[in-house]
């Protein structure tokens, strides 16, 4: 898939999770502290930084290479 298509898949997955049409998350679910810390860091980014972060993360999804992409 193209990078844009991969990003769209992740966007749709996130939207589906948010409106509970894809994955039902139990109401008592508590994510690991590392996940909460990561989420807190992402929410501190401005909109453009979040988009760029997600674009870079999406580029690596499904890639055969394990080389990290720098921002």
C-alpha positions as CSV (number, residue, x, y, z in Angstrom):
1,X,0.0,0.0,0.0
2,X,1.1,3.6,-0.6
3,X,2.1,5.7,2.5
4,X,-1.2,7.7,2.1
5,X,-3.3,4.5,2.1
6,X,-1.5,3.1,5.1
7,X,-2.1,6.4,7.0
8,X,-5.7,6.3,6.0
9,X,-6.1,2.8,7.4
10,X,-4.7,3.9,10.8
11,X,-6.9,7.0,10.8
12,X,-10.0,4.9,10.1
13,X,-9.0,2.4,12.7
14,X,-8.6,5.2,15.3
15,X,-11.9,6.8,14.4
16,X,-13.6,3.4,14.6
17,X,-12.1,2.8,18.0
18,X,-13.2,6.2,19.2
19,X,-16.8,5.7,18.1
20,X,-16.7,2.0,19.2
21,X,-17.7,0.6,15.8
22,X,-14.5,-1.4,15.3
23,X,-13.1,-2.5,18.7
24,X,-15.0,-2.5,21.9
25,X,-12.6,-1.4,24.6
26,X,-13.8,-2.5,28.1
27,X,-14.8,0.4,30.3
28,X,-12.5,-0.8,33.1
29,X,-9.4,-1.1,30.8
30,X,-6.3,0.6,32.2
31,X,-3.5,1.0,29.7
32,X,0.1,0.4,30.9
33,X,1.8,3.4,32.4
34,X,4.1,3.6,29.4
35,X,1.1,3.9,27.0
36,X,-0.4,6.6,29.1
37,X,2.9,8.5,29.2
38,X,3.2,8.2,25.4
39,X,-0.3,9.4,24.9
40,X,0.3,12.4,27.1
41,X,3.4,13.3,25.0
42,X,1.4,13.1,21.8
43,X,-1.4,15.2,23.1
44,X,1.1,18.0,23.9
45,X,2.1,18.3,20.2
46,X,0.4,20.9,18.1
47,X,-1.8,19.7,15.1
48,X,0.9,19.9,12.5
49,X,3.4,18.0,14.7
50,X,0.8,15.3,15.3
51,X,0.1,14.9,11.6
52,X,3.8,14.7,10.9
53,X,4.3,12.2,13.7
54,X,1.5,10.0,12.4
55,X,2.7,10.3,8.8
56,X,6.2,9.2,9.8
57,X,4.8,6.3,11.9
58,X,2.5,5.2,9.1
59,X,5.4,5.2,6.6
60,X,7.1,2.4,8.7
61,X,4.0,0.3,9.1
62,X,4.2,-2.8,7.0
63,X,7.7,-2.0,5.8
64,X,10.2,-4.8,5.5
65,X,12.9,-2.5,6.8
66,X,13.3,-2.1,10.6
67,X,15.4,1.0,10.2
68,X,13.9,3.9,12.3
69,X,12.7,6.9,10.5
70,X,13.9,10.2,11.9
71,X,11.6,13.3,12.2
